[in-house]
Amino acid sequence: MQVAVFSTKPYDRRFLDTANGGRHRLRYLDARLSAETAPLATGADAVCAFVNDELDAETLQALAGLGVRLIALRSAGFNHVDLAAAHRLKLPVAHVPAYSPHAVAEHTLALILTLNRKTHRAYNRVREGNFALDGLLGFDLAGKTAGVVGTGQIGELVSRILIGFGCTILAHDVRPNPACEAMGVRYVERDALFASSDIVSLHCPLTPETRHFVNDALLKRTKRGMMLINTSRGAVIDTAAAIRGLKNGTIGSLGLDVYEEEAHLFFDDRSNRVIQDDVFARLLTFPNVLITGHQAFFTAEALRNIAETTMANLTAFETTGRAVHEVPAEKVATTSTSLGQRA
């Protein structure tokens, strides 16, 4: 198959080429997919897209008009795809349902530990010859209560790791995970979780019901000074509300690997440019905020699994007319019903 691969970086090409083995004709494009860049897919049988590509109705219509027959996502989540439009256009969407939940879970813990013990600030101090400990005070994780929102594969692993640190785990999900319950995780309502947790970690997909899940109203009922971590989808947090929570002390520290307006920021070197996003720039001014640029998935194991699953989807579609991991039609109506779906 001829495949137009959008939003590609050198590491994408390396892992995709290895997984492909020369079977499919991959045309790598640096551009992010949108209605404006869709014509770059001319001649392609399939389009391979990443998390910040825009697959709205207009883009999908343009791709269908070019003869594209499959959308192959290099991601688990598909909130950036207008599934209803894809269904109308008879344009199947395939995704990578699981690549490495360990990668995201472990990065979540890296954010927690870094924010708590302030190792990022200590690193810079020591390099400048400053060995003072003032301002670097942390707390023991042992004995703390951690809230996990969304207990799919990643949430389950985060719970398991935090239990290993001696934390008590509260969880919130529309469908309790039996493996979590067997570990001693206790499921509670959202408000109870936020009111009792010293650390809250978000692992839910972005749906109409989880958009701005963390908002001003919820933060008013949150345990003061709690640590909030988001490695799921940016818009699960109302960023303006989070800034207000940081200013008034409701949020004691904030760790983000995702940001609701990240599409025009992340995955590119912008070090020589002025950041035009005033909200993001404001976040960077807080000493108790740690942001990584959608890096949680970024391990060799995850990239290998993403590439291999993507190639399996393309090959199955070419030979049978159906991808291995096609997003089912019923997801058009049900993507807003589950917190536990992998993000």
Summary of the structure (lengths in Angstrom):
residues: 343
radius of gyration: 20.8
end to end distance: 28.4
largest distance: 64.3
contacts: 1148
relative contact order: 0.15
helix: 38%
strand: 15%
